[in-house]
Amino acid sequence: MPAADIRRLLDTRPKALGLAVPGMPASAPGMEVPGRHEPYQVLLVDAAEQATVFASHRG
């Protein structure tokens, strides 16, 4: 997940358990595959274990 999303989480301090990027998309940091650019979403997981979109990335 992008470092900017982690910084935003730390700056805004929403009530959350954490962030998740499901599915290991090929264009997420650390998962890059040359020539593949998949859009993906970073999800915020709250205390009720509900996930909402925290950020969207084009890949």
PDB file of N, CA, C and O in Angstrom:
ATOM      1  N   MET A   1       0.847  -1.170   0.000  1.00  0.00           N
ATOM      2  CA  MET A   1       0.000   0.000   0.000  1.00  0.00           C
ATOM      3  C   MET A   1       0.887   1.224   0.000  1.00  0.00           C
ATOM      4  O   MET A   1       1.966   1.216   0.591  1.00  0.00           O
ATOM      5  N   PRO A   2       0.442   2.268  -0.654  1.00  0.00           N
ATOM      6  CA  PRO A   2       1.263   3.476  -0.742  1.00  0.00           C
ATOM      7  C   PRO A   2       1.541   4.102   0.630  1.00  0.00           C
ATOM      8  O   PRO A   2       0.668   4.165   1.496  1.00  0.00           O
ATOM      9  N   ALA A   3       2.773   4.557   0.794  1.00  0.00           N
ATOM     10  CA  ALA A   3       3.164   5.207   2.043  1.00  0.00           C
ATOM     11  C   ALA A   3       2.293   6.428   2.326  1.00  0.00           C
ATOM     12  O   ALA A   3       2.024   6.740   3.486  1.00  0.00           O
ATOM     13  N   ALA A   4       1.852   7.121   1.277  1.00  0.00           N
ATOM     14  CA  ALA A   4       1.004   8.305   1.468  1.00  0.00           C
ATOM     15  C   ALA A   4      -0.311   7.942   2.160  1.00  0.00           C
ATOM     16  O   ALA A   4      -0.841   8.738   2.935  1.00  0.00           O
ATOM     17  N   ASP A   5      -0.837   6.757   1.890  1.00  0.00           N
ATOM     18  CA  ASP A   5      -2.074   6.331   2.552  1.00  0.00           C
ATOM     19  C   ASP A   5      -1.830   6.067   4.036  1.00  0.00           C
ATOM     20  O   ASP A   5      -2.678   6.377   4.873  1.00  0.00           O
ATOM     21  N   ILE A   6      -0.683   5.500   4.358  1.00  0.00           N
ATOM     22  CA  ILE A   6      -0.341   5.257   5.767  1.00  0.00           C
ATOM     23  C   ILE A   6      -0.162   6.588   6.491  1.00  0.00           C
ATOM     24  O   ILE A   6      -0.640   6.759   7.612  1.00  0.00           O
ATOM     25  N   ARG A   7       0.532   7.535   5.842  1.00  0.00           N
ATOM     26  CA  ARG A   7       0.706   8.860   6.458  1.00  0.00           C
ATOM     27  C   ARG A   7      -0.645   9.532   6.682  1.00  0.00           C
ATOM     28  O   ARG A   7      -0.871  10.145   7.725  1.00  0.00           O
ATOM     29  N   ARG A   8      -1.552   9.419   5.696  1.00  0.00           N
ATOM     30  CA  ARG A   8      -2.884  10.018   5.840  1.00  0.00           C
ATOM     31  C   ARG A   8      -3.630   9.385   7.016  1.00  0.00           C
ATOM     32  O   ARG A   8      -4.294  10.089   7.777  1.00  0.00           O
ATOM     33  N   LEU A   9      -3.529   8.078   7.170  1.00  0.00           N
ATOM     34  CA  LEU A   9      -4.165   7.386   8.303  1.00  0.00           C
ATOM     35  C   LEU A   9      -3.611   7.924   9.626  1.00  0.00           C
ATOM     36  O   LEU A   9      -4.370   8.204  10.553  1.00  0.00           O
ATOM     37  N   LEU A  10      -2.300   8.067   9.706  1.00  0.00           N
ATOM     38  CA  LEU A  10      -1.682   8.556  10.936  1.00  0.00           C
ATOM     39  C   LEU A  10      -2.018  10.020  11.204  1.00  0.00           C
ATOM     40  O   LEU A  10      -2.164  10.422  12.358  1.00  0.00           O
ATOM     41  N   ASP A  11      -2.142  10.814  10.145  1.00  0.00           N
ATOM     42  CA  ASP A  11      -2.474  12.231  10.305  1.00  0.00           C
ATOM     43  C   ASP A  11      -3.929  12.437  10.732  1.00  0.00           C
ATOM     44  O   ASP A  11      -4.219  13.283  11.578  1.00  0.00           O
ATOM     45  N   THR A  12      -4.841  11.658  10.142  1.00  0.00           N
ATOM     46  CA  THR A  12      -6.270  11.866  10.404  1.00  0.00           C
ATOM     47  C   THR A  12      -6.778  11.073  11.604  1.00  0.00           C
ATOM     48  O   THR A  12      -7.794  11.429  12.202  1.00  0.00           O
ATOM     49  N   ARG A  13      -6.074  10.000  11.955  1.00  0.00           N
ATOM     50  CA  ARG A  13      -6.424   9.175  13.120  1.00  0.00           C
ATOM     51  C   ARG A  13      -7.899   8.763  13.182  1.00  0.00           C
ATOM     52  O   ARG A  13      -8.546   8.971  14.208  1.00  0.00           O
ATOM     53  N   PRO A  14      -8.445   8.180  12.103  1.00  0.00           N
ATOM     54  CA  PRO A  14      -9.824   7.709  12.196  1.00  0.00           C
ATOM     55  C   PRO A  14      -9.891   6.509  13.134  1.00  0.00           C
ATOM     56  O   PRO A  14      -8.887   5.828  13.347  1.00  0.00           O
ATOM     57  N   LYS A  15     -11.059   6.251  13.690  1.00  0.00           N
ATOM     58  CA  LYS A  15     -11.218   5.067  14.531  1.00  0.00           C
ATOM     59  C   LYS A  15     -11.193   3.854  13.610  1.00  0.00           C
ATOM     60  O   LYS A  15     -12.150   3.592  12.882  1.00  0.00           O
ATOM     61  N   ALA A  16     -10.097   3.127  13.653  1.00  0.00           N
ATOM     62  CA  ALA A  16      -9.926   2.018  12.720  1.00  0.00           C
ATOM     63  C   ALA A  16      -9.013   0.957  13.298  1.00  0.00           C
ATOM     64  O   ALA A  16      -8.186   1.229  14.169  1.00  0.00           O
ATOM     65  N   LEU A  17      -9.178  -0.260  12.796  1.00  0.00           N
ATOM     66  CA  LEU A  17      -8.256  -1.337  13.138  1.00  0.00           C
ATOM     67  C   LEU A  17      -7.028  -1.278  12.235  1.00  0.00           C
ATOM     68  O   LEU A  17      -5.928  -1.654  12.639  1.00  0.00           O
ATOM     69  N   GLY A  18      -7.232  -0.796  10.995  1.00  0.00           N
ATOM     70  CA  GLY A  18      -6.112  -0.697  10.087  1.00  0.00           C
ATOM     71  C   GLY A  18      -6.555  -0.553   8.654  1.00  0.00           C
ATOM     72  O   GLY A  18      -7.731  -0.337   8.361  1.00  0.00           O
ATOM     73  N   LEU A  19      -5.575  -0.679   7.754  1.00  0.00           N
ATOM     74  CA  LEU A  19      -5.805  -0.585   6.321  1.00  0.00           C
ATOM     75  C   LEU A  19      -5.522  -1.949   5.687  1.00  0.00           C
ATOM     76  O   LEU A  19      -4.737  -2.738   6.213  1.00  0.00           O
ATOM     77  N   ALA A  20      -6.170  -2.212   4.556  1.00  0.00           N
ATOM     78  CA  ALA A  20      -5.955  -3.469   3.845  1.00  0.00           C
ATOM     79  C   ALA A  20      -6.027  -3.227   2.343  1.00  0.00           C
ATOM     80  O   ALA A  20      -6.761  -2.358   1.871  1.00  0.00           O
ATOM     81  N   VAL A  21      -5.249  -4.015   1.602  1.00  0.00           N
ATOM     82  CA  VAL A  21      -5.323  -4.024   0.148  1.00  0.00           C
ATOM     83  C   VAL A  21      -5.552  -5.485  -0.253  1.00  0.00           C
ATOM     84  O   VAL A  21      -4.599  -6.254  -0.376  1.00  0.00           O
ATOM     85  N   PRO A  22      -6.809  -5.860  -0.455  1.00  0.00           N
ATOM     86  CA  PRO A  22      -7.089  -7.258  -0.771  1.00  0.00           C
ATOM     87  C   PRO A  22      -6.654  -7.642  -2.189  1.00  0.00           C
ATOM     88  O   PRO A  22      -6.658  -6.816  -3.101  1.00  0.00           O
ATOM     89  N   GLY A  23      -6.287  -8.891  -2.347  1.00  0.00           N
ATOM     90  CA  GLY A  23      -6.019  -9.441  -3.667  1.00  0.00           C
ATOM     91  C   GLY A  23      -4.619  -9.245  -4.212  1.00  0.00           C
ATOM     92  O   GLY A  23      -4.344  -9.685  -5.329  1.00  0.00           O
ATOM     93  N   MET A  24      -3.736  -8.617  -3.492  1.00  0.00           N
ATOM     94  CA  MET A  24      -2.364  -8.381  -3.929  1.00  0.00           C
ATOM     95  C   MET A  24      -2.296  -7.895  -5.381  1.00  0.00           C
ATOM     96  O   MET A  24      -1.720  -8.579  -6.227  1.00  0.00           O
ATOM     97  N   PRO A  25      -2.876  -6.720  -5.688  1.00  0.00           N
ATOM     98  CA  PRO A  25      -2.871  -6.224  -7.066  1.00  0.00           C
ATOM     99  C   PRO A  25      -1.449  -6.003  -7.586  1.00  0.00           C
ATOM    100  O   PRO A  25      -0.557  -5.590  -6.846  1.00  0.00           O
ATOM    101  N   ALA A  26      -1.264  -6.286  -8.863  1.00  0.00           N
ATOM    102  CA  ALA A  26       0.075  -6.252  -9.469  1.00  0.00           C
ATOM    103  C   ALA A  26       0.696  -4.868  -9.500  1.00  0.00           C
ATOM    104  O   ALA A  26       1.894  -4.758  -9.762  1.00  0.00           O
ATOM    105  N   SER A  27      -0.056  -3.811  -9.247  1.00  0.00           N
ATOM    106  CA  SER A  27       0.535  -2.471  -9.300  1.00  0.00           C
ATOM    107  C   SER A  27       0.674  -1.820  -7.925  1.00  0.00           C
ATOM    108  O   SER A  27       1.086  -0.664  -7.834  1.00  0.00           O
ATOM    109  N   ALA A  28       0.340  -2.535  -6.862  1.00  0.00           N
ATOM    110  CA  ALA A  28       0.517  -1.998  -5.511  1.00  0.00           C
ATOM    111  C   ALA A  28       2.007  -2.007  -5.163  1.00  0.00           C
ATOM    112  O   ALA A  28       2.738  -2.874  -5.641  1.00  0.00           O
ATOM    113  N   PRO A  29       2.473  -1.059  -4.339  1.00  0.00           N
ATOM    114  CA  PRO A  29       3.881  -1.049  -3.955  1.00  0.00           C
ATOM    115  C   PRO A  29       4.318  -2.399  -3.374  1.00  0.00           C
ATOM    116  O   PRO A  29       3.653  -2.968  -2.508  1.00  0.00           O
ATOM    117  N   GLY A  30       5.441  -2.889  -3.870  1.00  0.00           N
ATOM    118  CA  GLY A  30       5.963  -4.177  -3.439  1.00  0.00           C
ATOM    119  C   GLY A  30       5.421  -5.342  -4.247  1.00  0.00           C
ATOM    120  O   GLY A  30       5.921  -6.461  -4.130  1.00  0.00           O
ATOM    121  N   MET A  31       4.412  -5.099  -5.060  1.00  0.00           N
ATOM    122  CA  MET A  31       3.815  -6.160  -5.868  1.00  0.00           C
ATOM    123  C   MET A  31       3.934  -5.853  -7.365  1.00  0.00           C
ATOM    124  O   MET A  31       3.286  -6.512  -8.178  1.00  0.00           O
ATOM    125  N   GLU A  32       4.747  -4.868  -7.738  1.00  0.00           N
ATOM    126  CA  GLU A  32       4.835  -4.407  -9.114  1.00  0.00           C
ATOM    127  C   GLU A  32       5.222  -5.543 -10.070  1.00  0.00           C
ATOM    128  O   GLU A  32       6.099  -6.356  -9.779  1.00  0.00           O
ATOM    129  N   VAL A  33       4.544  -5.568 -11.208  1.00  0.00           N
ATOM    130  CA  VAL A  33       4.850  -6.487 -12.295  1.00  0.00           C
ATOM    131  C   VAL A  33       5.031  -5.620 -13.536  1.00  0.00           C
ATOM    132  O   VAL A  33       4.106  -4.907 -13.926  1.00  0.00           O
ATOM    133  N   PRO A  34       6.203  -5.667 -14.163  1.00  0.00           N
ATOM    134  CA  PRO A  34       6.433  -4.828 -15.346  1.00  0.00           C
ATOM    135  C   PRO A  34       5.329  -5.008 -16.388  1.00  0.00           C
ATOM    136  O   PRO A  34       4.962  -6.130 -16.736  1.00  0.00           O
ATOM    137  N   GLY A  35       4.814  -3.892 -16.871  1.00  0.00           N
ATOM    138  CA  GLY A  35       3.798  -3.912 -17.905  1.00  0.00           C
ATOM    139  C   GLY A  35       2.375  -4.116 -17.415  1.00  0.00           C
ATOM    140  O   GLY A  35       1.445  -4.066 -18.219  1.00  0.00           O
ATOM    141  N   ARG A  36       2.175  -4.342 -16.125  1.00  0.00           N
ATOM    142  CA  ARG A  36       0.820  -4.529 -15.588  1.00  0.00           C
ATOM    143  C   ARG A  36       0.473  -3.357 -14.691  1.00  0.00           C
ATOM    144  O   ARG A  36       1.233  -3.001 -13.791  1.00  0.00           O
ATOM    145  N   HIS A  37      -0.673  -2.767 -14.943  1.00  0.00           N
ATOM    146  CA  HIS A  37      -1.136  -1.618 -14.177  1.00  0.00           C
ATOM    147  C   HIS A  37      -2.594  -1.848 -13.805  1.00  0.00           C
ATOM    148  O   HIS A  37      -3.494  -1.486 -14.562  1.00  0.00           O
ATOM    149  N   GLU A  38      -2.825  -2.441 -12.656  1.00  0.00           N
ATOM    150  CA  GLU A  38      -4.173  -2.740 -12.197  1.00  0.00           C
ATOM    151  C   GLU A  38      -4.639  -1.677 -11.209  1.00  0.00           C
ATOM    152  O   GLU A  38      -3.904  -1.330 -10.285  1.00  0.00           O
ATOM    153  N   PRO A  39      -5.842  -1.159 -11.390  1.00  0.00           N
ATOM    154  CA  PRO A  39      -6.381  -0.256 -10.371  1.00  0.00           C
ATOM    155  C   PRO A  39      -6.671  -1.059  -9.096  1.00  0.00           C
ATOM    156  O   PRO A  39      -6.986  -2.248  -9.155  1.00  0.00           O
ATOM    157  N   TYR A  40      -6.561  -0.396  -7.959  1.00  0.00           N
ATOM    158  CA  TYR A  40      -6.867  -1.077  -6.697  1.00  0.00           C
ATOM    159  C   TYR A  40      -7.347  -0.066  -5.672  1.00  0.00           C
ATOM    160  O   TYR A  40      -7.179   1.143  -5.828  1.00  0.00           O
ATOM    161  N   GLN A  41      -7.949  -0.599  -4.620  1.00  0.00           N
ATOM    162  CA  GLN A  41      -8.453   0.238  -3.537  1.00  0.00           C
ATOM    163  C   GLN A  41      -7.790  -0.158  -2.223  1.00  0.00           C
ATOM    164  O   GLN A  41      -7.520  -1.333  -1.972  1.00  0.00           O
ATOM    165  N   VAL A  42      -7.536   0.841  -1.398  1.00  0.00           N
ATOM    166  CA  VAL A  42      -7.076   0.627  -0.032  1.00  0.00           C
ATOM    167  C   VAL A  42      -8.322   0.746   0.849  1.00  0.00           C
ATOM    168  O   VAL A  42      -9.057   1.731   0.778  1.00  0.00           O
ATOM    169  N   LEU A  43      -8.544  -0.274   1.678  1.00  0.00           N
ATOM    170  CA  LEU A  43      -9.732  -0.303   2.524  1.00  0.00           C
ATOM    171  C   LEU A  43      -9.381   0.040   3.968  1.00  0.00           C
ATOM    172  O   LEU A  43      -8.330  -0.356   4.472  1.00  0.00           O
ATOM    173  N   LEU A  44     -10.257   0.768   4.618  1.00  0.00           N
ATOM    174  CA  LEU A  44     -10.156   1.079   6.041  1.00  0.00           C
ATOM    175  C   LEU A  44     -11.062   0.099   6.766  1.00  0.00           C
ATOM    176  O   LEU A  44     -12.253   0.014   6.465  1.00  0.00           O
ATOM    177  N   VAL A  45     -10.509  -0.643   7.721  1.00  0.00           N
ATOM    178  CA  VAL A  45     -11.288  -1.604   8.499  1.00  0.00           C
ATOM    179  C   VAL A  45     -11.558  -0.981   9.858  1.00  0.00           C
ATOM    180  O   VAL A  45     -10.631  -0.619  10.582  1.00  0.00           O
ATOM    181  N   ASP A  46     -12.848  -0.859  10.201  1.00  0.00           N
ATOM    182  CA  ASP A  46     -13.209  -0.205  11.462  1.00  0.00           C
ATOM    183  C   ASP A  46     -13.371  -1.219  12.596  1.00  0.00           C
ATOM    184  O   ASP A  46     -13.210  -2.421  12.383  1.00  0.00           O
ATOM    185  N   ALA A  47     -13.684  -0.743  13.778  1.00  0.00           N
ATOM    186  CA  ALA A  47     -13.792  -1.589  14.965  1.00  0.00           C
ATOM    187  C   ALA A  47     -14.887  -2.645  14.841  1.00  0.00           C
ATOM    188  O   ALA A  47     -14.821  -3.683  15.500  1.00  0.00           O
ATOM    189  N   ALA A  48     -15.888  -2.392  14.006  1.00  0.00           N
ATOM    190  CA  ALA A  48     -16.963  -3.365  13.771  1.00  0.00           C
ATOM    191  C   ALA A  48     -16.582  -4.339  12.650  1.00  0.00           C
ATOM    192  O   ALA A  48     -17.409  -5.130  12.196  1.00  0.00           O
ATOM    193  N   GLU A  49     -15.320  -4.271  12.212  1.00  0.00           N
ATOM    194  CA  GLU A  49     -14.778  -5.112  11.148  1.00  0.00           C
ATOM    195  C   GLU A  49     -15.474  -4.888   9.812  1.00  0.00           C
ATOM    196  O   GLU A  49     -15.573  -5.800   8.991  1.00  0.00           O
ATOM    197  N   GLN A  50     -15.956  -3.662   9.603  1.00  0.00           N
ATOM    198  CA  GLN A  50     -16.547  -3.256   8.336  1.00  0.00           C
ATOM    199  C   GLN A  50     -15.481  -2.517   7.533  1.00  0.00           C
ATOM    200  O   GLN A  50     -14.720  -1.721   8.084  1.00  0.00           O
ATOM    201  N   ALA A  51     -15.432  -2.782   6.247  1.00  0.00           N
ATOM    202  CA  ALA A  51     -14.432  -2.146   5.387  1.00  0.00           C
ATOM    203  C   ALA A  51     -15.088  -1.093   4.499  1.00  0.00           C
ATOM    204  O   ALA A  51     -16.154  -1.316   3.924  1.00  0.00           O
ATOM    205  N   THR A  52     -14.426   0.058   4.403  1.00  0.00           N
ATOM    206  CA  THR A  52     -14.847   1.120   3.495  1.00  0.00           C
ATOM    207  C   THR A  52     -13.628   1.566   2.702  1.00  0.00           C
ATOM    208  O   THR A  52     -12.492   1.400   3.148  1.00  0.00           O
ATOM    209  N   VAL A  53     -13.869   2.130   1.527  1.00  0.00           N
ATOM    210  CA  VAL A  53     -12.766   2.577   0.674  1.00  0.00           C
ATOM    211  C   VAL A  53     -12.098   3.792   1.305  1.00  0.00           C
ATOM    212  O   VAL A  53     -12.751   4.802   1.569  1.00  0.00           O
ATOM    213  N   PHE A  54     -10.816   3.692   1.540  1.00  0.00           N
ATOM    214  CA  PHE A  54     -10.015   4.772   2.110  1.00  0.00           C
ATOM    215  C   PHE A  54      -9.332   5.555   0.989  1.00  0.00           C
ATOM    216  O   PHE A  54      -9.199   6.776   1.067  1.00  0.00           O
ATOM    217  N   ALA A  55      -8.896   4.836  -0.062  1.00  0.00           N
ATOM    218  CA  ALA A  55      -8.235   5.464  -1.202  1.00  0.00           C
ATOM    219  C   ALA A  55      -8.365   4.561  -2.423  1.00  0.00           C
ATOM    220  O   ALA A  55      -8.433   3.337  -2.303  1.00  0.00           O
ATOM    221  N   SER A  56      -8.397   5.174  -3.583  1.00  0.00           N
ATOM    222  CA  SER A  56      -8.407   4.431  -4.853  1.00  0.00           C
ATOM    223  C   SER A  56      -7.177   4.827  -5.651  1.00  0.00           C
ATOM    224  O   SER A  56      -6.781   5.992  -5.676  1.00  0.00           O
ATOM    225  N   HIS A  57      -6.583   3.842  -6.297  1.00  0.00           N
ATOM    226  CA  HIS A  57      -5.361   4.079  -7.077  1.00  0.00           C
ATOM    227  C   HIS A  57      -5.528   3.482  -8.464  1.00  0.00           C
ATOM    228  O   HIS A  57      -6.098   2.402  -8.623  1.00  0.00           O
ATOM    229  N   ARG A  58      -5.030   4.187  -9.458  1.00  0.00           N
ATOM    230  CA  ARG A  58      -5.163   3.737 -10.847  1.00  0.00           C
ATOM    231  C   ARG A  58      -4.184   2.643 -11.209  1.00  0.00           C
ATOM    232  O   ARG A  58      -4.384   1.936 -12.196  1.00  0.00           O
ATOM    233  N   GLY A  59      -3.143   2.493 -10.440  1.00  0.00           N
ATOM    234  CA  GLY A  59      -2.189   1.428 -10.728  1.00  0.00           C
ATOM    235  C   GLY A  59      -1.036   1.800 -11.545  1.00  0.00           C
ATOM    236  O   GLY A  59      -0.186   0.957 -11.832  1.00  0.00           O
TER     237      GLY A  59
END
